[in-house]
Amino acid sequence: MKDQSRKGLLFRSEDIKIIMQEELCSEKFPKSRMIEERSSFNLIFLLSPNIHLEAQDSGTSFLFKKNQYILHYSPQESTAELWTENHEILKYLQIQVNYQYIFNLINPGSTKESIDILENMMNNNYIFLHKETPPSMTVEMHMILKEIVSNSKKGVMQKLLVEAKIIKLLILIFEQFDEKTTDEILPKTASMIKKFVDENFHKNIKVEEIGKLIGINQNSIRKEFKAQYHTTITDYISELRMLKAKKMIINKEIMIKEIAIECGYEYVQNFTRAFKKKFGLSPEKLRNE
């Protein structure tokens, strides 16, 4: 994965280009040059701390914290220079999508909402979330980027996966901006984690991995989640899995093994043990009662 990211270009089609940049800024090469093609939307995810970005055409400057992003529309081809402080590692992911693809996707002639979305995108209203602060990536965004970067599919399957992930990213961005208030940025860390777990409890997710993805110490994540919801993340995941299993168990056409996999258990014996601990009897006995 590291070797691939150093090559820069991860994916390219007629409509989409994805570039992962990961390099050490040195005295010899202190800056990295990024190009935005004509009539393109650019999602730029800043993955290392204290990244400076200076647009060469307009002279606009940004200073990004780690795990911030912007969605920028470029009507003409433009260039920008990026660098880090103290010659640290520069890491960012650029997803470039051409205008016509977005236009066809949103279909602005269909509803007023779609017209407003496209206008907001073209007016660069998705750069600042609150008080000229670039928005921060959510847990879901981190997971999607990881899936894009580690994707091993080829051909049509790769194209379909990339397009699906980009659409999901756009949905998350629109939702994040819809949730902003004049006083604070929502959602908070604990509710972000809860939302992520609610949508992914059937997968093999770990607190350690979530902590790495959002750039927050895993102990802090555990503490904030328990303070707000009065349970641990692990227990909450187990509770969601057991509730789903209990609903599925009444359908005798579904095998116990299938239920275990659907609820996030790789091994049936682990599922049976957790089920018996929760409900006092095995899945088979509950099904036959």
Backbone as CSV, one residue per row, in Angstrom:
resi,resn,N_x,N_y,N_z,CA_x,CA_y,CA_z,C_x,C_y,C_z
1,MET,0.812,-1.198,0.000,0.000,0.000,0.000,0.853,1.258,0.000
2,LYS,1.960,1.215,0.775,2.835,2.388,0.802,3.508,2.596,-0.539
3,ASP,3.947,1.500,-1.142,4.597,1.630,-2.449,3.637,2.207,-3.467
4,GLN,2.365,1.773,-3.393,1.375,2.269,-4.334,1.135,3.755,-4.136
5,SER,1.049,4.188,-2.883,0.754,5.594,-2.625,1.896,6.494,-3.089
6,ARG,3.112,5.987,-3.065,4.241,6.805,-3.495,4.231,7.047,-5.010
7,LYS,3.579,6.183,-5.744,3.478,6.369,-7.177,2.576,7.548,-7.528
8,GLY,1.739,7.966,-6.591,0.875,9.119,-6.810,-0.483,8.729,-7.344
9,LEU,-0.570,8.329,-8.601,-1.847,8.044,-9.230,-2.373,6.678,-8.777
10,LEU,-3.540,6.687,-8.124,-4.168,5.444,-7.669,-5.221,4.949,-8.640
11,PHE,-5.907,5.881,-9.286,-6.992,5.496,-10.177,-7.223,6.605,-11.193
12,ARG,-7.572,6.182,-12.415,-7.929,7.172,-13.431,-8.946,6.569,-14.393
13,SER,-9.995,7.331,-14.660,-10.965,6.971,-15.681,-11.255,8.242,-16.481
14,GLU,-12.228,8.175,-17.349,-12.569,9.335,-18.162,-13.060,10.495,-17.299
15,ASP,-13.674,10.169,-16.154,-14.303,11.200,-15.326,-13.601,11.464,-14.000
16,ILE,-12.779,10.518,-13.542,-12.263,10.580,-12.172,-10.759,10.324,-12.151
17,LYS,-10.085,11.062,-11.285,-8.657,10.821,-11.047,-8.402,10.891,-9.544
18,ILE,-7.676,9.914,-9.031,-7.371,9.872,-7.599,-5.864,9.800,-7.414
19,ILE,-5.345,10.735,-6.635,-3.903,10.812,-6.393,-3.639,10.798,-4.894
20,MET,-2.771,9.896,-4.465,-2.300,9.898,-3.080,-0.874,10.416,-3.059
21,GLN,-0.655,11.490,-2.313,0.684,12.059,-2.204,1.209,11.810,-0.797
22,GLU,2.359,11.201,-0.717,2.997,10.949,0.581,4.496,11.063,0.402
23,GLU,5.052,12.166,0.855,6.477,12.390,0.655,7.042,13.251,1.782
24,LEU,8.330,13.165,1.937,9.015,13.964,2.939,9.485,15.265,2.311
25,CYS,9.003,16.371,2.852,9.446,17.675,2.350,10.880,17.918,2.822
26,SER,11.768,18.134,1.885,13.180,18.334,2.218,13.625,19.719,1.789
27,GLU,14.848,20.053,2.135,15.380,21.348,1.720,15.526,21.418,0.205
28,LYS,15.793,20.263,-0.417,15.946,20.235,-1.866,14.596,20.321,-2.569
29,PHE,13.570,19.617,-2.005,12.220,19.646,-2.569,11.240,20.032,-1.455
30,PRO,11.179,21.324,-1.130,10.395,21.757,0.028,8.887,21.763,-0.209
31,LYS,8.439,21.749,-1.470,7.015,21.887,-1.750,6.549,20.844,-2.772
32,SER,5.254,20.524,-2.685,4.635,19.625,-3.644,3.655,20.426,-4.501
33,ARG,3.577,20.092,-5.775,2.719,20.818,-6.697,1.485,19.981,-7.033
34,MET,0.303,20.588,-6.851,-0.957,19.913,-7.140,-1.667,20.639,-8.278
35,ILE,-2.226,19.868,-9.217,-2.920,20.453,-10.369,-4.407,20.130,-10.292
36,GLU,-5.228,21.152,-10.505,-6.662,20.973,-10.642,-7.028,21.245,-12.101
37,GLU,-7.586,20.255,-12.763,-7.890,20.403,-14.174,-9.105,21.300,-14.405
38,ARG,-9.244,21.753,-15.628,-10.339,22.655,-15.991,-11.700,21.978,-15.778
39,SER,-12.665,22.780,-15.249,-14.036,22.299,-15.005,-14.033,21.009,-14.190
40,SER,-13.395,21.064,-13.031,-13.314,19.874,-12.186,-13.638,20.204,-10.737
41,PHE,-14.206,19.223,-10.050,-14.420,19.300,-8.608,-13.321,18.500,-7.937
42,ASN,-12.704,19.094,-6.914,-11.571,18.457,-6.254,-11.836,18.289,-4.763
43,LEU,-11.843,17.032,-4.347,-11.914,16.721,-2.927,-10.489,16.501,-2.453
44,ILE,-10.047,17.313,-1.504,-8.673,17.237,-1.019,-8.713,16.928,0.471
45,PHE,-8.191,15.765,0.838,-8.161,15.324,2.229,-6.735,15.462,2.749
46,LEU,-6.538,16.278,3.771,-5.213,16.545,4.326,-4.946,15.564,5.465
47,LEU,-3.989,14.685,5.287,-3.803,13.540,6.178,-2.583,13.642,7.079
48,SER,-1.891,14.760,7.041,-0.790,14.993,7.979,-0.955,16.397,8.563
49,PRO,-0.340,16.676,9.698,-0.584,17.955,10.385,0.131,19.143,9.748
50,ASN,-0.466,20.323,9.955,0.146,21.607,9.581,0.568,21.663,8.114
51,ILE,-0.414,21.432,7.244,-0.155,21.505,5.807,-0.546,22.892,5.286
52,HIS,0.392,23.548,4.663,0.129,24.836,4.019,-0.250,24.586,2.561
53,LEU,-1.263,25.297,2.096,-1.649,25.225,0.691,-1.773,26.642,0.157
54,GLU,-1.116,26.887,-0.944,-1.185,28.213,-1.564,-1.571,28.058,-3.028
55,ALA,-2.731,28.632,-3.395,-3.182,28.599,-4.787,-2.375,29.604,-5.589
56,GLN,-1.714,29.137,-6.635,-0.814,29.993,-7.401,-1.542,31.080,-8.178
57,ASP,-2.738,30.776,-8.678,-3.455,31.733,-9.511,-4.060,32.888,-8.712
58,SER,-4.674,32.547,-7.580,-5.384,33.566,-6.798,-4.601,34.056,-5.590
59,GLY,-3.558,33.317,-5.221,-2.794,33.705,-4.041,-3.469,33.333,-2.732
60,THR,-4.577,32.591,-2.795,-5.290,32.166,-1.593,-4.453,31.166,-0.813
61,SER,-4.429,31.328,0.513,-3.613,30.443,1.353,-4.459,29.771,2.423
62,PHE,-4.110,28.549,2.752,-4.756,27.796,3.816,-3.686,27.192,4.712
63,LEU,-4.054,26.986,5.965,-3.254,26.176,6.871,-4.181,25.117,7.448
64,PHE,-3.927,23.858,7.102,-4.812,22.770,7.493,-4.263,22.015,8.697
65,LYS,-5.175,21.655,9.579,-4.849,20.698,10.619,-4.990,19.297,10.028
66,LYS,-4.484,18.312,10.736,-4.597,16.936,10.270,-6.062,16.535,10.199
67,ASN,-6.422,15.800,9.137,-7.763,15.248,8.936,-8.823,16.307,8.653
68,GLN,-8.434,17.388,7.997,-9.402,18.328,7.459,-9.490,18.118,5.943
69,TYR,-10.523,18.696,5.330,-10.680,18.519,3.890,-11.392,19.735,3.301
70,ILE,-11.343,19.871,1.992,-12.149,20.864,1.287,-12.685,20.245,-0.002
71,LEU,-13.805,20.771,-0.463,-14.369,20.425,-1.762,-14.324,21.690,-2.609
72,HIS,-13.497,21.682,-3.647,-13.219,22.903,-4.399,-13.531,22.734,-5.883
73,TYR,-14.218,23.724,-6.451,-14.499,23.713,-7.886,-13.503,24.599,-8.618
74,SER,-12.924,24.059,-9.675,-11.942,24.802,-10.460,-12.459,24.985,-11.888
75,PRO,-12.918,26.196,-12.265,-13.433,26.418,-13.631,-12.332,26.362,-14.680
76,GLN,-11.126,26.773,-14.294,-9.978,26.728,-15.200,-8.890,25.865,-14.572
77,GLU,-7.954,25.409,-15.393,-6.837,24.655,-14.824,-6.070,25.553,-13.866
78,SER,-5.769,25.027,-12.703,-5.065,25.816,-11.694,-4.047,24.938,-10.980
79,THR,-3.109,25.585,-10.347,-2.081,24.855,-9.594,-2.014,25.388,-8.169
80,ALA,-1.541,24.539,-7.296,-1.352,24.931,-5.899,-0.085,24.269,-5.385
81,GLU,0.559,24.908,-4.444,1.735,24.341,-3.791,1.383,23.976,-2.361
82,LEU,1.838,22.808,-1.930,1.594,22.341,-0.573,2.921,22.021,0.090
83,TRP,3.002,22.328,1.363,4.202,21.989,2.126,3.858,21.910,3.614
84,THR,4.738,21.275,4.342,4.548,21.137,5.781,5.597,21.948,6.522
85,GLU,5.337,22.165,7.785,6.293,22.883,8.619,7.420,21.943,9.049
86,ASN,8.591,22.473,9.148,9.767,21.745,9.656,10.095,20.489,8.835
87,HIS,9.796,20.537,7.543,10.128,19.430,6.636,9.556,18.094,7.098
88,GLU,8.332,18.131,7.586,7.677,16.890,7.991,7.057,16.199,6.776
89,ILE,6.547,14.975,6.986,5.929,14.223,5.894,4.654,14.921,5.436
90,LEU,4.519,15.073,4.137,3.326,15.658,3.529,2.474,14.516,2.977
91,LYS,1.236,14.434,3.445,0.353,13.358,2.998,-1.044,13.912,2.744
92,TYR,-1.516,13.725,1.523,-2.884,14.139,1.207,-3.425,13.281,0.077
93,LEU,-4.755,13.209,0.004,-5.419,12.475,-1.066,-6.280,13.455,-1.859
94,GLN,-6.099,13.452,-3.175,-6.879,14.313,-4.066,-7.781,13.452,-4.944
95,ILE,-9.076,13.712,-4.864,-10.042,13.054,-5.738,-10.600,14.111,-6.676
96,GLN,-10.338,13.945,-7.952,-10.761,14.926,-8.948,-11.849,14.324,-9.833
97,VAL,-12.986,15.025,-9.926,-14.121,14.545,-10.703,-14.532,15.643,-11.677
98,ASN,-14.733,15.299,-12.940,-15.051,16.357,-13.890,-16.483,16.870,-13.719
99,TYR,-16.705,18.069,-14.190,-17.970,18.774,-13.980,-19.155,17.992,-14.543
100,GLN,-19.023,17.466,-15.757,-20.150,16.813,-16.408,-20.625,15.586,-15.644
101,TYR,-19.675,14.867,-15.034,-20.045,13.688,-14.243,-20.905,14.105,-13.050
102,ILE,-20.475,15.151,-12.339,-21.239,15.646,-11.193,-22.588,16.185,-11.645
103,PHE,-22.598,16.892,-12.762,-23.841,17.454,-13.297,-24.850,16.331,-13.576
104,ASN,-24.394,15.278,-14.228,-25.284,14.154,-14.536,-25.719,13.421,-13.271
105,LEU,-24.829,13.358,-12.296,-25.124,12.667,-11.044,-26.193,13.398,-10.241
106,ILE,-26.036,14.709,-10.126,-26.963,15.507,-9.314,-28.248,15.822,-10.068
107,ASN,-28.156,15.948,-11.407,-29.317,16.239,-12.250,-30.049,17.493,-11.756
108,PRO,-29.416,18.661,-11.899,-29.982,19.891,-11.333,-31.334,20.288,-11.903
109,GLY,-31.748,19.698,-13.013,-33.055,20.031,-13.558,-34.196,19.317,-12.877
110,SER,-33.893,18.384,-11.966,-34.933,17.555,-11.356,-35.640,18.224,-10.189
111,THR,-34.888,18.814,-9.258,-35.490,19.438,-8.072,-34.717,20.701,-7.702
112,LYS,-35.357,21.531,-6.872,-34.678,22.736,-6.390,-33.501,22.373,-5.497
113,GLU,-33.658,21.284,-4.729,-32.566,20.848,-3.848,-31.324,20.516,-4.664
114,SER,-31.496,19.832,-5.793,-30.348,19.469,-6.619,-29.712,20.705,-7.248
115,ILE,-30.537,21.693,-7.600,-29.999,22.955,-8.126,-29.148,23.644,-7.070
116,ASP,-29.672,23.696,-5.844,-28.949,24.353,-4.744,-27.626,23.646,-4.447
117,ILE,-27.643,22.315,-4.478,-26.420,21.561,-4.202,-25.342,21.877,-5.233
118,LEU,-25.712,21.848,-6.506,-24.728,22.125,-7.555,-24.214,23.563,-7.458
119,GLU,-25.093,24.510,-7.182,-24.667,25.908,-7.035,-23.717,26.069,-5.864
120,ASN,-24.020,25.422,-4.756,-23.131,25.481,-3.590,-21.767,24.886,-3.899
121,MET,-21.748,23.802,-4.663,-20.484,23.185,-5.041,-19.670,24.110,-5.943
122,MET,-20.338,24.738,-6.897,-19.630,25.602,-7.845,-19.181,26.909,-7.210
123,ASN,-19.896,27.339,-6.175,-19.525,28.573,-5.462,-18.564,28.306,-4.312
124,ASN,-18.095,27.070,-4.225,-17.124,26.684,-3.189,-17.642,26.920,-1.771
125,ASN,-18.914,26.632,-1.580,-19.511,26.788,-0.247,-19.246,25.584,0.655
126,TYR,-18.500,24.593,0.153,-18.157,23.438,0.975,-16.689,23.460,1.394
127,ILE,-16.116,24.659,1.432,-14.731,24.796,1.879,-14.671,25.100,3.379
128,PHE,-15.532,26.009,3.848,-15.534,26.390,5.261,-16.814,25.904,5.922
129,LEU,-16.670,25.202,6.996,-17.838,24.708,7.718,-18.352,25.743,8.707
130,HIS,-17.439,26.404,9.401,-17.859,27.337,10.447,-16.723,28.306,10.741
131,LYS,-17.030,29.575,10.653,-16.054,30.631,10.980,-14.736,30.428,10.248
132,GLU,-14.830,30.182,8.945,-13.655,30.003,8.092,-12.758,28.857,8.551
133,THR,-13.380,27.823,9.116,-12.639,26.637,9.518,-12.938,25.505,8.551
134,PRO,-11.943,24.948,7.861,-12.209,23.808,6.984,-12.815,22.665,7.780
135,PRO,-13.739,21.924,7.201,-14.396,20.832,7.930,-13.438,19.702,8.247
136,SER,-13.760,18.969,9.313,-12.966,17.801,9.708,-13.591,16.534,9.156
137,MET,-12.751,15.583,8.816,-13.227,14.306,8.309,-13.963,13.532,9.405
138,THR,-15.006,12.822,9.020,-15.721,11.962,9.949,-15.123,10.556,9.911
139,VAL,-15.564,9.719,10.843,-15.080,8.337,10.868,-15.408,7.630,9.560
140,GLU,-16.636,7.850,9.061,-17.027,7.202,7.808,-16.128,7.621,6.652
141,MET,-15.751,8.880,6.618,-14.867,9.357,5.547,-13.517,8.649,5.604
142,HIS,-12.980,8.493,6.803,-11.716,7.772,6.953,-11.833,6.345,6.437
143,MET,-12.935,5.676,6.768,-13.133,4.301,6.339,-13.220,4.213,4.815
144,ILE,-13.915,5.169,4.201,-14.061,5.165,2.747,-12.714,5.388,2.068
145,LEU,-11.926,6.332,2.578,-10.608,6.569,1.987,-9.734,5.331,2.104
146,LYS,-9.822,4.658,3.228,-9.036,3.441,3.416,-9.433,2.389,2.388
147,GLU,-10.739,2.275,2.123,-11.219,1.301,1.147,-10.770,1.670,-0.262
148,ILE,-10.744,2.971,-0.562,-10.295,3.414,-1.887,-8.813,3.114,-2.079
149,VAL,-8.016,3.450,-1.084,-6.565,3.297,-1.197,-6.152,1.826,-1.237
150,SER,-6.842,0.984,-0.465,-6.459,-0.430,-0.374,-7.173,-1.301,-1.402
151,ASN,-8.006,-0.696,-2.225,-8.779,-1.447,-3.203,-7.863,-2.203,-4.177
152,SER,-8.145,-3.482,-4.370,-7.321,-4.304,-5.265,-8.082,-4.748,-6.518
153,LYS,-9.306,-4.260,-6.660,-10.099,-4.651,-7.829,-9.553,-3.982,-9.089
154,LYS,-9.909,-4.544,-10.228,-9.453,-4.022,-11.500,-10.636,-3.838,-12.448
155,GLY,-10.397,-3.036,-13.478,-11.382,-2.898,-14.540,-12.693,-2.290,-14.093
156,VAL,-13.779,-2.870,-14.597,-15.114,-2.337,-14.335,-15.443,-2.371,-12.850
157,MET,-15.057,-3.443,-12.150,-15.347,-3.559,-10.719,-14.667,-2.450,-9.926
158,GLN,-13.441,-2.124,-10.287,-12.743,-1.025,-9.622,-13.446,0.295,-9.880
159,LYS,-13.859,0.529,-11.111,-14.550,1.764,-11.477,-15.853,1.907,-10.696
160,LEU,-16.623,0.836,-10.609,-17.888,0.877,-9.886,-17.667,1.139,-8.398
161,LEU,-16.639,0.485,-7.831,-16.361,0.686,-6.411,-15.951,2.124,-6.143
162,VAL,-15.053,2.662,-6.957,-14.579,4.038,-6.766,-15.742,5.022,-6.883
163,GLU,-16.577,4.858,-7.886,-17.700,5.774,-8.067,-18.670,5.699,-6.890
164,ALA,-18.922,4.495,-6.387,-19.820,4.328,-5.242,-19.253,5.020,-4.007
165,LYS,-17.934,4.905,-3.799,-17.311,5.524,-2.629,-17.328,7.050,-2.738
166,ILE,-17.137,7.580,-3.946,-17.168,9.026,-4.126,-18.573,9.564,-3.872
167,ILE,-19.575,8.859,-4.343,-20.957,9.272,-4.085,-21.235,9.281,-2.588
168,LYS,-20.763,8.268,-1.883,-20.951,8.214,-0.429,-20.238,9.375,0.257
169,LEU,-19.036,9.697,-0.193,-18.312,10.840,0.373,-19.106,12.133,0.191
170,LEU,-19.656,12.337,-0.995,-20.431,13.549,-1.261,-21.666,13.618,-0.365
171,ILE,-22.323,12.488,-0.179,-23.493,12.456,0.704,-23.100,12.853,2.122
172,LEU,-21.980,12.303,2.608,-21.512,12.626,3.964,-21.179,14.108,4.092
173,ILE,-20.593,14.681,3.039,-20.255,16.106,3.064,-21.523,16.958,3.121
174,PHE,-22.485,16.643,2.269,-23.728,17.398,2.271,-24.428,17.301,3.625
175,GLU,-24.415,16.100,4.215,-25.039,15.906,5.529,-24.310,16.698,6.599
176,GLN,-22.979,16.713,6.523,-22.204,17.437,7.529,-22.500,18.927,7.490
177,PHE,-22.619,19.475,6.301,-22.903,20.900,6.193,-24.347,21.219,6.561
178,ASP,-25.249,20.283,6.351,-26.640,20.483,6.760,-26.771,20.515,8.278
179,GLU,-25.851,19.840,8.968,-25.933,19.726,10.418,-25.252,20.869,11.166
180,LYS,-24.579,21.778,10.439,-23.838,22.840,11.127,-24.796,23.821,11.811
181,THR,-24.357,24.419,12.891,-25.112,25.449,13.589,-24.224,26.669,13.724
182,THR,-24.790,27.750,14.207,-24.004,28.977,14.363,-23.088,28.923,15.584
183,ASP,-23.326,27.982,16.465,-22.567,27.942,17.714,-21.517,26.850,17.770
184,GLU,-21.749,25.751,17.081,-20.820,24.636,17.204,-20.893,23.747,15.982
185,ILE,-19.873,22.909,15.832,-19.822,21.946,14.746,-20.340,20.609,15.266
186,LEU,-21.308,20.065,14.564,-21.883,18.780,14.912,-21.507,17.769,13.843
187,PRO,-21.475,16.477,14.153,-21.722,15.899,15.457,-20.468,15.854,16.317
188,LYS,-20.647,15.678,17.606,-19.521,15.551,18.523,-18.858,14.187,18.341
189,THR,-17.691,14.026,18.951,-16.945,12.786,18.783,-17.753,11.566,19.186
190,ALA,-18.404,11.601,20.350,-19.148,10.431,20.827,-20.288,10.076,19.886
191,SER,-21.029,11.066,19.416,-22.149,10.774,18.526,-21.655,10.336,17.149
192,MET,-20.472,10.828,16.735,-19.862,10.353,15.498,-19.553,8.866,15.604
193,ILE,-18.967,8.472,16.735,-18.623,7.066,16.946,-19.889,6.217,16.979
194,LYS,-20.925,6.698,17.659,-22.182,5.945,17.754,-22.798,5.745,16.368
195,LYS,-22.816,6.791,15.578,-23.380,6.698,14.231,-22.601,5.687,13.392
196,PHE,-21.286,5.728,13.527,-20.439,4.790,12.787,-20.714,3.357,13.219
197,VAL,-20.798,3.138,14.531,-21.051,1.788,15.048,-22.434,1.308,14.632
198,ASP,-23.427,2.186,14.689,-24.786,1.813,14.285,-24.825,1.293,12.848
199,GLU,-23.971,1.843,11.998,-23.972,1.467,10.584,-23.014,0.324,10.263
200,ASN,-22.091,0.018,11.203,-21.040,-0.958,10.886,-20.844,-2.037,11.944
201,PHE,-21.816,-2.191,12.873,-21.611,-3.143,13.971,-21.495,-4.586,13.484
202,HIS,-21.988,-4.850,12.282,-21.918,-6.210,11.740,-20.550,-6.517,11.128
203,LYS,-19.669,-5.504,11.084,-18.327,-5.704,10.555,-17.340,-5.926,11.698
204,ASN,-16.145,-6.350,11.354,-15.111,-6.592,12.361,-14.402,-5.281,12.695
205,ILE,-15.076,-4.420,13.461,-14.509,-3.116,13.807,-13.948,-3.155,15.225
206,LYS,-12.856,-2.434,15.418,-12.206,-2.380,16.726,-11.993,-0.931,17.135
207,VAL,-12.025,-0.697,18.436,-11.847,0.657,18.958,-10.492,1.213,18.541
208,GLU,-9.481,0.357,18.539,-8.138,0.796,18.179,-8.108,1.336,16.746
209,GLU,-8.816,0.645,15.863,-8.836,1.060,14.464,-9.587,2.380,14.298
210,ILE,-10.702,2.523,15.017,-11.460,3.775,14.951,-10.605,4.936,15.435
211,GLY,-9.865,4.712,16.512,-9.001,5.750,17.048,-7.959,6.208,16.049
212,LYS,-7.357,5.257,15.340,-6.353,5.603,14.330,-6.973,6.360,13.171
213,LEU,-8.172,5.971,12.794,-8.822,6.575,11.640,-9.153,8.044,11.857
214,ILE,-9.634,8.380,13.041,-10.042,9.766,13.273,-8.960,10.592,13.976
215,GLY,-7.824,9.965,14.253,-6.719,10.717,14.825,-6.909,11.113,16.271
216,ILE,-7.712,10.323,17.011,-7.958,10.596,18.425,-7.516,9.387,19.236
217,ASN,-6.883,9.644,20.349,-6.421,8.578,21.222,-7.576,7.654,21.583
218,GLN,-7.346,6.343,21.468,-8.432,5.391,21.703,-8.967,5.455,23.128
219,ASN,-8.117,5.805,24.085,-8.588,5.950,25.467,-9.566,7.117,25.594
220,SER,-9.297,8.200,24.852,-10.207,9.342,24.857,-11.541,8.976,24.222
221,ILE,-11.481,8.188,23.153,-12.712,7.743,22.494,-13.563,6.921,23.457
222,ARG,-12.916,5.978,24.137,-13.654,5.141,25.095,-14.271,5.993,26.206
223,LYS,-13.501,6.946,26.694,-13.959,7.774,27.809,-15.147,8.639,27.409
224,GLU,-15.057,9.302,26.246,-16.137,10.176,25.805,-17.410,9.391,25.494
225,PHE,-17.237,8.242,24.864,-18.406,7.428,24.518,-19.123,6.950,25.776
226,LYS,-18.364,6.453,26.748,-18.980,5.945,27.971,-19.630,7.065,28.776
227,ALA,-19.015,8.253,28.770,-19.576,9.388,29.501,-20.930,9.799,28.929
228,GLN,-21.080,9.702,27.620,-22.323,10.144,26.998,-23.387,9.051,26.958
229,TYR,-22.960,7.788,26.764,-23.947,6.723,26.564,-23.968,5.680,27.681
230,HIS,-23.102,5.845,28.694,-23.100,5.003,29.891,-22.905,3.519,29.572
231,THR,-22.118,3.245,28.560,-21.733,1.874,28.207,-20.443,1.939,27.404
232,THR,-19.748,0.842,27.329,-18.521,0.831,26.531,-18.876,0.597,25.062
233,ILE,-17.953,0.949,24.184,-18.177,0.729,22.756,-18.312,-0.766,22.467
234,THR,-17.462,-1.568,23.098,-17.513,-3.020,22.890,-18.853,-3.599,23.303
235,ASP,-19.358,-3.172,24.473,-20.651,-3.670,24.947,-21.787,-3.182,24.052
236,TYR,-21.659,-1.977,23.544,-22.695,-1.437,22.663,-22.745,-2.224,21.351
237,ILE,-21.574,-2.543,20.793,-21.525,-3.358,19.575,-22.154,-4.725,19.822
238,SER,-21.814,-5.345,20.952,-22.364,-6.654,21.300,-23.877,-6.597,21.444
239,GLU,-24.381,-5.524,22.050,-25.829,-5.364,22.236,-26.543,-5.261,20.890
240,LEU,-26.004,-4.474,19.979,-26.609,-4.337,18.652,-26.611,-5.664,17.912
241,ARG,-25.511,-6.400,18.018,-25.415,-7.691,17.336,-26.434,-8.690,17.885
242,MET,-26.592,-8.714,19.208,-27.521,-9.652,19.821,-28.975,-9.314,19.503
243,LEU,-29.296,-8.034,19.449,-30.652,-7.625,19.090,-30.980,-8.040,17.661
244,LYS,-30.005,-7.887,16.777,-30.209,-8.306,15.391,-30.339,-9.819,15.310
245,ALA,-29.504,-10.544,16.065,-29.542,-12.008,16.048,-30.888,-12.521,16.549
246,LYS,-31.421,-11.904,17.588,-32.696,-12.356,18.151,-33.832,-12.172,17.156
247,LYS,-33.768,-11.105,16.362,-34.798,-10.884,15.341,-34.694,-11.908,14.223
248,MET,-33.446,-12.283,13.883,-33.234,-13.214,12.777,-33.497,-14.665,13.160
249,ILE,-33.355,-14.987,14.440,-33.383,-16.378,14.876,-34.753,-17.016,14.666
250,ILE,-35.802,-16.211,14.624,-37.157,-16.752,14.470,-37.400,-17.266,13.051
251,ASN,-36.566,-16.844,12.116,-36.681,-17.322,10.745,-35.885,-18.613,10.600
252,LYS,-36.584,-19.736,10.620,-35.924,-21.042,10.620,-35.275,-21.386,9.287
253,GLU,-35.542,-20.591,8.265,-34.921,-20.838,6.972,-33.481,-20.331,6.916
254,ILE,-33.113,-19.487,7.889,-31.746,-18.943,7.931,-30.896,-19.805,8.853
255,MET,-29.796,-20.288,8.362,-28.918,-21.133,9.158,-28.255,-20.308,10.266
256,ILE,-27.970,-20.973,11.377,-27.312,-20.313,12.513,-25.980,-19.707,12.075
257,LYS,-25.265,-20.428,11.210,-23.974,-19.925,10.724,-24.154,-18.622,9.944
258,GLU,-25.211,-18.552,9.141,-25.479,-17.342,8.367,-25.805,-16.167,9.276
259,ILE,-26.554,-16.442,10.340,-26.890,-15.388,11.303,-25.629,-14.879,11.986
260,ALA,-24.755,-15.804,12.355,-23.498,-15.425,13.012,-22.692,-14.487,12.118
261,ILE,-22.537,-14.847,10.852,-21.769,-14.021,9.915,-22.442,-12.659,9.718
262,GLU,-23.757,-12.669,9.568,-24.518,-11.435,9.351,-24.390,-10.484,10.543
263,CYS,-24.196,-11.057,11.723,-24.081,-10.241,12.939,-22.631,-9.926,13.310
264,GLY,-21.694,-10.284,12.445,-20.317,-9.864,12.660,-19.414,-10.869,13.332
265,TYR,-19.875,-12.131,13.435,-19.052,-13.159,14.080,-18.435,-14.069,13.021
266,GLU,-17.125,-14.201,13.062,-16.432,-15.043,12.092,-16.610,-16.516,12.418
267,TYR,-16.701,-16.815,13.725,-16.823,-18.211,14.167,-18.152,-18.417,14.885
268,VAL,-18.838,-19.505,14.522,-20.160,-19.789,15.098,-20.075,-19.984,16.598
269,GLN,-18.995,-20.634,17.062,-18.884,-20.887,18.499,-18.814,-19.588,19.314
270,ASN,-18.165,-18.559,18.754,-18.121,-17.268,19.446,-19.508,-16.630,19.482
271,PHE,-20.232,-16.763,18.381,-21.601,-16.246,18.327,-22.486,-16.962,19.339
272,THR,-22.399,-18.298,19.377,-23.224,-19.084,20.300,-22.928,-18.725,21.746
273,ARG,-21.634,-18.546,22.043,-21.235,-18.187,23.409,-21.804,-16.832,23.813
274,ALA,-21.699,-15.839,22.912,-22.218,-14.501,23.208,-23.739,-14.520,23.324
275,PHE,-24.391,-15.295,22.465,-25.859,-15.382,22.484,-26.356,-16.003,23.794
276,LYS,-25.701,-17.081,24.203,-26.103,-17.766,25.438,-25.875,-16.896,26.663
277,LYS,-24.768,-16.127,26.620,-24.489,-15.216,27.729,-25.549,-14.119,27.826
278,LYS,-26.033,-13.664,26.688,-27.020,-12.577,26.655,-28.413,-13.066,27.024
279,PHE,-28.843,-14.192,26.446,-30.233,-14.613,26.585,-30.432,-15.847,27.461
280,GLY,-29.334,-16.459,27.930,-29.457,-17.575,28.858,-29.667,-18.927,28.212
281,LEU,-29.725,-18.985,26.895,-29.849,-20.243,26.189,-29.270,-20.107,24.792
282,SER,-28.974,-21.226,24.176,-28.310,-21.208,22.883,-29.272,-20.768,21.779
283,PRO,-28.735,-20.335,20.627,-29.608,-19.945,19.510,-30.547,-21.071,19.076
284,GLU,-30.039,-22.315,19.074,-30.851,-23.451,18.653,-32.022,-23.667,19.590
285,LYS,-31.777,-23.551,20.907,-32.850,-23.761,21.891,-33.893,-22.660,21.799
286,LEU,-33.456,-21.419,21.626,-34.417,-20.316,21.498,-35.264,-20.485,20.239
287,ARG,-34.634,-20.956,19.177,-35.357,-21.147,17.914,-36.411,-22.242,18.046
288,ASN,-36.140,-23.263,18.817,-37.059,-24.411,18.928,-38.082,-24.264,20.034
289,GLU,-38.040,-23.177,20.788,-39.021,-22.994,21.859,-40.400,-22.640,21.301
